[in-house]
């Protein structure tokens, strides 16, 4: 009996030792292993943006993110005007339905000034939340300008850059006529007029968003949309310089296809892809397909260059779209985890390599050998052009400030209507713009703006 008791005691001690060892192991390698694998298990992240190819591509990778983090991502995409209206209402009313949102370029200043977004410096400045290699300074400075407040705090990071370039689809026709690539407004006017009608080709094409297409010409002659944005937002629609820009652009469109004032971006792009129009001046993502797209019928005769400079300023338009976190979001850390992942160097490069998505905003990607190889066509380094224009607003005066002040949507709408009156011959430019100035001031005052 004693022998058996001794054996039982030994077994009991052995089990206790084994249990202690197991407990020690759990203490040495606790739940953090599991937590690090699925740090946001059970979280459903709600985000929203307008429909864009970037998000269509990103959705292919989101399952990887969900598997790594344990969270589910509910990304709601809608048409551009619908999204802007819904998001503006949600944020302005202090709602918390969204954990992350697209910070639309034309709404960025309004949302930042009203304190509707979370300060992302709190996340990038915390080494536990953001590793050094994520490097917020890698984002092109010009693309980041809209997402900063007066003190320099950051409220968004750019996922899309728009750099206005000029595409020429029919260099063969230009060479036959002895025409060179235009570098000034005067040369642009000449080329458009001389090519127009040749072999059924229009000299230029454009589309209906006049308040995007017009300002580079207005600024090129020394004018602006506001007197001195962002500090002085008195409209400046009837200055001699602005009127000169309006008249110039209206004359350019005399060499465009019939109905161009109602063209969509897709219609304009198709007209150059097929060689039915020679010149298209728009964001790089819309222009470069003449060289890169399988649909292009003009790859051998096309070129992409800087848009021509005005007699006073060389101000090609640029913009960006960013991701941000609403101030009242319920899952801020999870939202930052998503933004950090979506805009990481790894995902950015995968989008470039696997899908040819070139409008990223990380300098390290744009200047990489892989990017240059994919975006150099017929000896033309499209990436260098894109980066050059995207950087311009951060060098010296931010000439794109007119588009990021919260008053722009109101004044831009007035500008659109006034330009159509000029382009269709309903009113002389001076009369149309004098009326537009009065209408813009009245509309701003109705909206509560102090002028």
N, C-alpha and C positions, 0 to 999 in steps of 0.2 A: 504493500500500500504506500509506504514512504517513497519507494522507488518511483511508483506511478505518479505520486503527488509531485515529486521532484521534477519528473519529466513534464507534467502539466504546467508547473511553475515556469520551467524553461521555455515552453511553447508560448506561454502568456507574455514573458519578457521579450521573446523574439518578435511577437506580433506588435508589442508596444514600440519596440525599436523600429520596426518597419513602418508603423504608423507615424512615428516621429520623423523618420526620414522622408516620408511622403509629404508631411506637413512642411518640413524644411524646404523641400523642393518647390512646393506651392508658394512658400514665402520668397524664395529666391527668384522664381519665375511666376509672379502673380498674374492676375487678370489682365495687366497691361498688355501682355502678348496678344490676348484676344481683343482687348480694347484697341490696340494699335492696328489690328487687322480690320476691324469693323468699328471705327471710332464714332460713327454717326448712325449706328444701327437703329432702325425704327423711325428715323427722321424722314419726312417727306418735304422736299424743298420745292417751293412754288416760284417760278420765274416767268417773265413775260418780255416779249420784244415784237418788232414787226418782222414779217416774213423776209428772209434774206438767205442767200446761198450759204453763208457762213454757218447759220444755225442748222440748215438742212444737212450740211456736212458734219457738223459737230454732233448731231443726233446719232450718227453712226458710231461714235466713240463713247457716248454717254453710258451704255451698258458696262463698259470697262470701269468707268468712274463709280458707278453704283456698286459694282462687285467689290471694288477696293475699299470704299468708304462705308458701305452698308446702307446708305441713304437712297431714297428714290427721288428722281428729278421730274417734276411736272412742269414742262416748258410749254407755255401757251404762246403761239404765234398768230398774228393777225395782220391785216392790211395796214400799211403805213399810217394813213390818217386815223383809222379806227384805233390802232394801238396808242397813238399819241393822245387821242382824246380820252381813252380809258385810263391810261397811266397817269395823265395829268390830273384827272379827277380823283383817282385813288390816292395819289400822293398829297395833293392839295387839301384833301379832306382829312388827312391824318390817318388813313387806312393802313392796315397791316396785312393785306391779302397777299402781297408779293414779298418774297425774301430777296430776290435780285431782279433788276430791271435793266433794259437798255436805256442809257441816258442819251436821248436823242439830241443831236447836235444843236438844233434850233431851240430846244427847250432847256439845254444844260444850264445856261446862266440863270434862268428863272428858278430852276430847282435848287441850284447851289445857293443863290442869294436868299431864297426863302427858307433855307435850312431843312430841306426835305430829304436830304441824303446823308448817309453816315460818312464820317471822315475815315477814309481808307488808310491814312497814315498810321492810325492806331493799330492796324493789322500788319502793314509792311514794317513797322518799327518794332514789332515783337518777334524776336528770333524763334520763339516757340511756335508761332503761327506761320511765319514766312521765312524759309531758308534764304541765306545770302545769295545763292545762285539764281533765285527768281528775279532779282535785280530790277527794281522798279525804274531805275534810270536807263534801262535798255530801251524803253519805249521812246519813239521819236518825239522830240520836244514839241514840234509844231502840232502833232496830233493830240498832245496832252493839254494844250493851252485851254480848251473849253471847259475842262473838268477841274479847274483850280479856282479857289476864291481869291480875294484881294490879298490875303496873307500868304498865299502859296500852298494852302492845304489841298489835298487831292481827294476828289469825290467820284472819280471814275477812271477806268483804264481802257484805252482804245483797242477795239478788236478789228476795226475797219478804217482804212484811210482812203480818202478821195483826193487825188491830185489831178488838177485839170491839165490835160495834154491835148495836142492836136494830132489827129490821124488824117493822113492823105491816102486815098485808095487808088488814085489813078495818076501815079507819077509818069506813066507812059504817055498819057495825053499832055501832061505839063511839059515833058521833055520835047515832044513834037512841036510845041508852041514856044519853046525856048524859055519856059518859066521856071524859076527856082523856088525852093521852099520859102514861103514868106516868113520874114522875121519881124516885120513891123505891121502896124494896123494898115498903113497905106498899101503895102505890098499884099496884104491879105485881101483887101478890097479889090485890087487889080486881078489877082489870081482867080478869085471867085467869079468875077465878071467875065473874064476871058474864057474860062472853062465852061461856064454855064451854057447848056445847049449843045455842046460838042458831043457828038455821038449819043445824044439823048441823056447826057450826064448833067446833073445839077451841080452848081459850083460849091454849094455848102448844104448841110442839113442841120437841123436842131430839133428842139422839142418844147413842150408847152410850159415848162417850169422857168419862166422868164426871170424870176428873181434869183435864180442860180446862174443863168447864162449871161445876164446883163451886167452885173456889177464889175466884172473885170474890164469891160469897155468904159463904164462910167469912171472907174478909178484910173483907168489908163489915160483918160483926159484930165485927171486931177480932181474929179468929183468924188462923192461918196453918198451913201444912203442916209446917214445921219451926219450931223455937223462934226462931231468928234467923239465917236463911241470909244469906250463905254461911258465916259464921264459926261458927255453932252449928247443926249439922244434927241435933240430937235431934228426933225426930218430935214433933208437937204435935197429934195426932189426937183426943185425948180432953179437950181444954180445954173449958170451958163455951161459949166463943165459937165454937169449931169445931163443937161439937154443935148449937148454935143455927143455924149456917149449913147443916148437913146437914138438919136438920128443916125449915128454910124451903124448901130446894130440893126436898125430897121432897114437901112440900105443894104446891108449884107444879106438879109433874108429875101431880098428881091432876086437873089440867085439861088434860092432854095426851092424844093419841090412845092407844088401847089398844096395847100392845106397844112403846111409845116407848123402853123401856130397851134394846131390841135394835135400834133404828133406826140405819141408817147416815146419814152426812151427806147423801147424795143423797136418801134417803127424807124426811128432815126438810125439805130444801129444796123438794122437790116438794109437800109438804103446804102450804107457804106460797105457792108459785108458783100453785097452783090455788085458793087461798083456803080450803082445808079446815082450816087452822090460822091463828090470828091473829098470834101473836108468835113470832119466832125470834131468839134471841140467840146470835150466833156471829161469826167473823171476817168482815170486810167483804166479802171475795170470795164468801162464801156467802150473805150477806144482801142485798147490793145488786142481785142479779138480779131481785128482785121489781119493781124500777124499770127495769132495763136489759135484761133478757133478752127475746127474742122469744117465749119460752115462757110468760112471765108472763101470767096471766089477771086480775091485780089491779093493773095499773099505775095506773089512775085512782083507786084507793082505798088505795094503799100509801104508807107513809112510812118513812124510815130516820133514826134519831136515836141519841144516846148511850144506852147501857144505864143503867137506874136506879142511883142511888147507895144504898149501905147507910147505916145509922144512925151508923156509926163511920168508915168509909172509902169513898171512891169509887175503886175499883180495877178497872176493866175490863181483862180480860186482853189482852195483846199478845204477839206473838212474831215471829220472822223465821227465814228459812233463808238460809244463806250459802255462798259458794264459797271453798274453801281449797286449799292445796297440802300433801300429806303430806310430813313431814320427810325421808323417804327416797325421794321421787320422783326419777326418773331425768332428767326434762326440766323442771326448775323454771322456767327462763326462758321456755320455750315455753308452759308451763302459765300463767304470769303473762300472757303475751301473749293467751292465750285469755280469761282472766278479765277482763283489762283491756278487751278487745273486747266480751265478752258483757254487761258492766255499764257500758259507755260511755254517755255522754249520748245519742249518736246512736242506738244500738240500743234504749236504754230508750224514747226518744221514738217510734221506729218501732213498737215493740210497742204503745204507747199509741194512736198514730194509726191504724195499719193493722189492729190486732186488738182494740182496746178493752181491752187488758190494763192494769188500773189499780193493781195491787198492787206497783208499783215502789217503790224506797226512796231515790231521789234527790230531795232537796228541790226542786232547780231544776225538775225535771219536774213534781212534784206541784203546785207553785205556779205553773206556766206557764199562760198563757191557753188554750193548746190543750188541756191536761189539764182545766182547769176547765170549758171549753165542753163537752167530752165527758162529764164527770161531774157536771154540774149538771142535775138533772131535777125538773121541777115546782117550781122555785125552791129545791131542796135541793142544797146544795154538798157532795156526798159526799166530795170530795177533802179539804175542810177538816176534816170529821169524822174521816176516816182518819188524817190527819196529827196531829190533836190527840191521839188515843188512842195512836198509835204513839210519840209523843214522851214520854208520861207516865212510863215507867219510868226515864228519864234525869233526871227532875226530882225532886230530893230523894231519898228512899229508893227503891231499886230493888225495888219490891214483887214483880217477876217473878223475883227471885233464886231462889225456891223451885224454879222449873222448870228452872233451868240448872245446879244443883248435880248432881254425878255420882250422888248417892244417890236422886235423884227417881224414876227408872224403877221402882226396887224399891218405894218407898213409894207411888207412884202406883198401882201394881198392887193393893196392899193396900187403898188408898182406894176404888178401883173396886168391889171385891168387897164391902166393908163397906157402901158406899152402897146397893148393890142389895139387901142384907139389910134395910136400913131402908125403902127405897122399896116393897119387896114385902110389908112387914109381918112379916117373919120374926123381926126383933129390934127392940126399942126403940133409938133412936139412941144413948142412953148406953151400953147394953150392947154394941152393935155397935162403937162407937168405942173403948171400953175394950179390947175384944178386938183391934181393929185396931192400937191402940198397941203392945200386947205383941207382936203378929205382926210389925209393922214393925221394932221394935227387934231382935227375934230374927233377922229376915231380913238386916238390915244387919250384924249381928255375924257371921253366917255368911259374909257377903261380905267380911269383914275390916275393916269400918268401926270405928274407935275412937270410942266415944260417951262 
